[in-house]
């Protein structure tokens, strides 16, 4: 997750503090100081809209939810962890956690393998129409999860789709609906992950690729031994995003629950939603939210810790630094220079992600914000 | 050998592309079918006779034109969030990156910490709070929490840090411009590429959002498209009958059409944001 390691000595703004080196006479200095204080107040003021909203819609709800979860129902007595005891002893809640864990293992594996194969193929000399394929694979990102679920829900229904009907299977039946959800999510996110890998691949130094080819490296060996190891960090990054996303699974099962036998506690978020609205038990919903949050943060850190123990493999090739001259990296793939693509057309922003490079960034959910 | 590999790769890519596009093709074709053909006919074939008009009438007939109301609402939520969110995040990110003031480190710490909190977990708590403040069932109630994007601030922070040069800011100061004026006149024009990216990410994220409006809105006239379409689906299941299903699919087509048309042009801006902060290297 976001740990700005190594960013300490180059944190933005660090250079802004020592600008006053000139000698000033008494009156001028006082004026100057007053001006500086006013500027500081204005600067602080510029962050206030965000800070106020952040406090109101992030911190306060969070604290409020913790307070709600510690409230014991009347007749139980003063037991502040009562709700936690009840939720944690409910088999339904644990089943929903287990279910999303199972879904996660399958779908994250499938998504990553497919996205890697597609990204490496599109990065090889064996295909044409790279831009068109990238666009097609990425297209599902623009489609809301609700529409995707409605669409696939019909398509997988034997009463609509005569192909499905002829197989005598019911993908929406109690046995298979879980795999239908996986199918929908895979369809939605393969392209998204592929775009991330492809961007990383375009920042690999051309010289390294050329040198490997000169040494008689086949394209497959190139992909397997040079490109794949260099994607390692990116794979970890996308895995973390996927783990966070899967544990919060909601849209697909919620929509499919309209036309299938999906239970109200199918996934943790579905359970939280139904607890709050179908059963109007807000303290319980708050408790489940907090527990889910702890599980998500815990799972993320666990995954991060495990994958940070690198295998003893040396880094084989340097990666094109976004801040460095870009002549040596590959061009013309339609990505901005900050991501190692073509160098044209973006004069002012030489390499903003150079800083981000120092940290393995991650956003709570997809960057769109509150889980779409 | 290379020829063989090329044909094999192309065959595989085309196969995957067909699988990716197939559901979208099906959606478009089915939205022009009668309910009878939708359930009885061949799912792969185009409609035997196009009944777009009839389906459209059923769709817009639902609660006397609720569909276009939802469309308008989605526009308000998405534009409101994207415009205000981009502006607020840019101003905050720039100030954190380039200006010095007390409390800066604390704010930055909260932003980075906020990146780690999965936001759907906050939706029920936000509902509880908005309910007490009577903000549920309002446009502001949906837009305000969506503006609070730690990712957006982080994105703008890093972009400003490298993209905005100190000499430009200083030249503004020499001319006697205040900090806010410098931000609007000098900094914002430099940040335009980043602003476009963040705008699109916030717009698409809000347009596609389902969970948050579902929780915060309980009044049909305020629904965005996602919640509205889900309502038609559940009503069709409960008794409106299958006649509403073709109309539902047409509504789904209309809700994704703007995005499908614009996406080829916007794709590279969106991709830049998604991959941001995950660059390889040490």
Boltz contact constraints between the chains, C-beta under 6 A:
constraints:
  - contact:
      token1: [A, 1]
      token2: [B, 116]
      max_distance: 6.0
  - contact:
      token1: [A, 2]
      token2: [B, 112]
      max_distance: 6.0
  - contact:
      token1: [A, 2]
      token2: [B, 115]
      max_distance: 6.0
  - contact:
      token1: [A, 12]
      token2: [B, 97]
      max_distance: 6.0
  - contact:
      token1: [A, 12]
      token2: [B, 161]
      max_distance: 6.0
  - contact:
      token1: [A, 13]
      token2: [B, 97]
      max_distance: 6.0
  - contact:
      token1: [A, 16]
      token2: [B, 100]
      max_distance: 6.0
  - contact:
      token1: [A, 17]
      token2: [B, 100]
      max_distance: 6.0
  - contact:
      token1: [A, 39]
      token2: [B, 179]
      max_distance: 6.0
  - contact:
      token1: [A, 40]
      token2: [B, 101]
      max_distance: 6.0
  - contact:
      token1: [A, 42]
      token2: [B, 179]
      max_distance: 6.0
  - contact:
      token1: [A, 43]
      token2: [B, 95]
      max_distance: 6.0
  - contact:
      token1: [A, 43]
      token2: [B, 99]
      max_distance: 6.0
  - contact:
      token1: [A, 43]
      token2: [B, 101]
      max_distance: 6.0
  - contact:
      token1: [A, 43]
      token2: [B, 179]
      max_distance: 6.0
  - contact:
      token1: [A, 44]
      token2: [B, 101]
      max_distance: 6.0
  - contact:
      token1: [A, 46]
      token2: [B, 91]
      max_distance: 6.0
  - contact:
      token1: [A, 46]
      token2: [B, 95]
      max_distance: 6.0
  - contact:
      token1: [A, 47]
      token2: [B, 92]
      max_distance: 6.0
  - contact:
      token1: [A, 47]
      token2: [B, 95]
      max_distance: 6.0
  - contact:
      token1: [A, 47]
      token2: [B, 107]
      max_distance: 6.0
  - contact:
      token1: [A, 49]
      token2: [B, 88]
      max_distance: 6.0
  - contact:
      token1: [A, 50]
      token2: [B, 88]
      max_distance: 6.0
  - contact:
      token1: [A, 50]
      token2: [B, 92]
      max_distance: 6.0
  - contact:
      token1: [A, 53]
      token2: [B, 147]
      max_distance: 6.0
  - contact:
      token1: [A, 53]
      token2: [B, 148]
      max_distance: 6.0
  - contact:
      token1: [A, 54]
      token2: [B, 148]
      max_distance: 6.0
  - contact:
      token1: [A, 57]
      token2: [B, 126]
      max_distance: 6.0
  - contact:
      token1: [A, 57]
      token2: [B, 145]
      max_distance: 6.0
  - contact:
      token1: [A, 57]
      token2: [B, 148]
      max_distance: 6.0
  - contact:
      token1: [A, 58]
      token2: [B, 148]
      max_distance: 6.0
  - contact:
      token1: [A, 61]
      token2: [B, 122]
      max_distance: 6.0
  - contact:
      token1: [A, 61]
      token2: [B, 125]
      max_distance: 6.0
  - contact:
      token1: [A, 61]
      token2: [B, 126]
      max_distance: 6.0
  - contact:
      token1: [A, 61]
      token2: [B, 129]
      max_distance: 6.0
  - contact:
      token1: [A, 64]
      token2: [B, 125]
      max_distance: 6.0
  - contact:
      token1: [A, 64]
      token2: [B, 129]
      max_distance: 6.0
  - contact:
      token1: [A, 65]
      token2: [B, 125]
      max_distance: 6.0
  - contact:
      token1: [A, 121]
      token2: [B, 9]
      max_distance: 6.0
  - contact:
      token1: [A, 126]
      token2: [B, 5]
      max_distance: 6.0
  - contact:
      token1: [A, 126]
      token2: [B, 6]
      max_distance: 6.0
  - contact:
      token1: [A, 126]
      token2: [B, 9]
      max_distance: 6.0
  - contact:
      token1: [A, 127]
      token2: [B, 9]
      max_distance: 6.0
  - contact:
      token1: [A, 127]
      token2: [B, 10]
      max_distance: 6.0
  - contact:
      token1: [A, 127]
      token2: [B, 13]
      max_distance: 6.0
  - contact:
      token1: [A, 133]
      token2: [B, 13]
      max_distance: 6.0
  - contact:
      token1: [A, 135]
      token2: [B, 264]
      max_distance: 6.0
  - contact:
      token1: [A, 135]
      token2: [B, 267]
      max_distance: 6.0
  - contact:
      token1: [A, 136]
      token2: [B, 17]
      max_distance: 6.0
  - contact:
      token1: [A, 136]
      token2: [B, 20]
      max_distance: 6.0
  - contact:
      token1: [A, 137]
      token2: [B, 20]
      max_distance: 6.0
  - contact:
      token1: [A, 142]
      token2: [B, 259]
      max_distance: 6.0
  - contact:
      token1: [A, 142]
      token2: [B, 263]
      max_distance: 6.0
  - contact:
      token1: [A, 143]
      token2: [B, 256]
      max_distance: 6.0
  - contact:
      token1: [A, 144]
      token2: [B, 208]
      max_distance: 6.0
  - contact:
      token1: [A, 144]
      token2: [B, 226]
      max_distance: 6.0
  - contact:
      token1: [A, 146]
      token2: [B, 210]
      max_distance: 6.0
  - contact:
      token1: [A, 146]
      token2: [B, 226]
      max_distance: 6.0
  - contact:
      token1: [A, 146]
      token2: [B, 230]
      max_distance: 6.0
  - contact:
      token1: [A, 147]
      token2: [B, 252]
      max_distance: 6.0
  - contact:
      token1: [A, 147]
      token2: [B, 256]
      max_distance: 6.0
  - contact:
      token1: [A, 150]
      token2: [B, 233]
      max_distance: 6.0
  - contact:
      token1: [A, 150]
      token2: [B, 252]
      max_distance: 6.0
  - contact:
      token1: [A, 151]
      token2: [B, 23]
      max_distance: 6.0
  - contact:
      token1: [A, 151]
      token2: [B, 27]
      max_distance: 6.0
  - contact:
      token1: [A, 155]
      token2: [B, 23]
      max_distance: 6.0
  - contact:
      token1: [A, 155]
      token2: [B, 26]
      max_distance: 6.0
  - contact:
      token1: [A, 159]
      token2: [B, 39]
      max_distance: 6.0
  - contact:
      token1: [A, 160]
      token2: [B, 39]
      max_distance: 6.0
  - contact:
      token1: [A, 161]
      token2: [B, 43]
      max_distance: 6.0
  - contact:
      token1: [A, 162]
      token2: [B, 42]
      max_distance: 6.0
  - contact:
      token1: [A, 162]
      token2: [B, 43]
      max_distance: 6.0
  - contact:
      token1: [A, 195]
      token2: [B, 271]
      max_distance: 6.0
  - contact:
      token1: [A, 196]
      token2: [B, 275]
      max_distance: 6.0
  - contact:
      token1: [A, 199]
      token2: [B, 275]
      max_distance: 6.0
  - contact:
      token1: [A, 200]
      token2: [B, 280]
      max_distance: 6.0
  - contact:
      token1: [A, 230]
      token2: [B, 280]
      max_distance: 6.0
  - contact:
      token1: [A, 233]
      token2: [B, 280]
      max_distance: 6.0
  - contact:
      token1: [A, 234]
      token2: [B, 280]
      max_distance: 6.0
  - contact:
      token1: [A, 237]
      token2: [B, 278]
      max_distance: 6.0
  - contact:
      token1: [A, 244]
      token2: [B, 118]
      max_distance: 6.0
  - contact:
      token1: [A, 248]
      token2: [B, 118]
      max_distance: 6.0
  - contact:
      token1: [A, 248]
      token2: [B, 120]
      max_distance: 6.0
  - contact:
      token1: [A, 250]
      token2: [B, 211]
      max_distance: 6.0
  - contact:
      token1: [A, 251]
      token2: [B, 210]
      max_distance: 6.0
  - contact:
      token1: [A, 258]
      token2: [B, 233]
      max_distance: 6.0
  - contact:
      token1: [A, 258]
      token2: [B, 234]
      max_distance: 6.0
  - contact:
      token1: [A, 258]
      token2: [B, 237]
      max_distance: 6.0
  - contact:
      token1: [A, 269]
      token2: [B, 120]
      max_distance: 6.0
  - contact:
      token1: [A, 272]
      token2: [B, 124]
      max_distance: 6.0
  - contact:
      token1: [A, 276]
      token2: [B, 124]
      max_distance: 6.0
  - contact:
      token1: [A, 282]
      token2: [B, 128]
      max_distance: 6.0
  - contact:
      token1: [A, 285]
      token2: [B, 124]
      max_distance: 6.0
  - contact:
      token1: [A, 289]
      token2: [B, 121]
      max_distance: 6.0
  - contact:
      token1: [A, 289]
      token2: [B, 124]
      max_distance: 6.0
  - contact:
      token1: [A, 292]
      token2: [B, 121]
      max_distance: 6.0
  - contact:
      token1: [A, 293]
      token2: [B, 121]
      max_distance: 6.0
  - contact:
      token1: [A, 296]
      token2: [B, 118]
      max_distance: 6.0
  - contact:
      token1: [A, 319]
      token2: [B, 280]
      max_distance: 6.0
  - contact:
      token1: [A, 319]
      token2: [B, 281]
      max_distance: 6.0
  - contact:
      token1: [A, 334]
      token2: [B, 268]
      max_distance: 6.0
  - contact:
      token1: [A, 336]
      token2: [B, 272]
      max_distance: 6.0
  - contact:
      token1: [A, 339]
      token2: [B, 275]
      max_distance: 6.0
  - contact:
      token1: [A, 348]
      token2: [B, 163]
      max_distance: 6.0
  - contact:
      token1: [A, 348]
      token2: [B, 190]
      max_distance: 6.0
  - contact:
      token1: [A, 349]
      token2: [B, 163]
      max_distance: 6.0
  - contact:
      token1: [A, 351]
      token2: [B, 162]
      max_distance: 6.0
  - contact:
      token1: [A, 352]
      token2: [B, 158]
      max_distance: 6.0
  - contact:
      token1: [A, 352]
      token2: [B, 159]
      max_distance: 6.0
  - contact:
      token1: [A, 352]
      token2: [B, 162]
      max_distance: 6.0
  - contact:
      token1: [A, 352]
      token2: [B, 163]
      max_distance: 6.0
  - contact:
      token1: [A, 353]
      token2: [B, 279]
      max_distance: 6.0
  - contact:
      token1: [A, 355]
      token2: [B, 158]
      max_distance: 6.0
  - contact:
      token1: [A, 355]
      token2: [B, 161]
      max_distance: 6.0
  - contact:
      token1: [A, 355]
      token2: [B, 162]
      max_distance: 6.0
  - contact:
      token1: [A, 356]
      token2: [B, 158]
      max_distance: 6.0
  - contact:
      token1: [A, 356]
      token2: [B, 277]
      max_distance: 6.0
  - contact:
      token1: [A, 357]
      token2: [B, 279]
      max_distance: 6.0
  - contact:
      token1: [A, 357]
      token2: [B, 281]
      max_distance: 6.0
  - contact:
      token1: [A, 361]
      token2: [B, 277]
      max_distance: 6.0
  - contact:
      token1: [A, 361]
      token2: [B, 278]
      max_distance: 6.0
  - contact:
      token1: [A, 363]
      token2: [B, 115]
      max_distance: 6.0
  - contact:
      token1: [A, 363]
      token2: [B, 151]
      max_distance: 6.0
  - contact:
      token1: [A, 364]
      token2: [B, 115]
      max_distance: 6.0
  - contact:
      token1: [A, 364]
      token2: [B, 117]
      max_distance: 6.0
  - contact:
      token1: [A, 364]
      token2: [B, 118]
      max_distance: 6.0
  - contact:
      token1: [A, 364]
      token2: [B, 119]
      max_distance: 6.0
  - contact:
      token1: [A, 365]
      token2: [B, 118]
      max_distance: 6.0
  - contact:
      token1: [A, 365]
      token2: [B, 119]
      max_distance: 6.0
  - contact:
      token1: [A, 367]
      token2: [B, 151]
      max_distance: 6.0
  - contact:
      token1: [A, 367]
      token2: [B, 201]
      max_distance: 6.0
  - contact:
      token1: [A, 367]
      token2: [B, 273]
      max_distance: 6.0
  - contact:
      token1: [A, 368]
      token2: [B, 201]
      max_distance: 6.0
  - contact:
      token1: [A, 368]
      token2: [B, 205]
      max_distance: 6.0
  - contact:
      token1: [A, 369]
      token2: [B, 146]
      max_distance: 6.0
  - contact:
      token1: [A, 369]
      token2: [B, 149]
      max_distance: 6.0
  - contact:
      token1: [A, 369]
      token2: [B, 205]
      max_distance: 6.0
  - contact:
      token1: [A, 370]
      token2: [B, 119]
      max_distance: 6.0
  - contact:
      token1: [A, 370]
      token2: [B, 146]
      max_distance: 6.0
  - contact:
      token1: [A, 370]
      token2: [B, 212]
      max_distance: 6.0
  - contact:
      token1: [A, 371]
      token2: [B, 119]
      max_distance: 6.0
  - contact:
      token1: [A, 371]
      token2: [B, 120]
      max_distance: 6.0
  - contact:
      token1: [A, 371]
      token2: [B, 211]
      max_distance: 6.0
  - contact:
      token1: [A, 372]
      token2: [B, 205]
      max_distance: 6.0
  - contact:
      token1: [A, 372]
      token2: [B, 208]
      max_distance: 6.0
  - contact:
      token1: [A, 372]
      token2: [B, 209]
      max_distance: 6.0
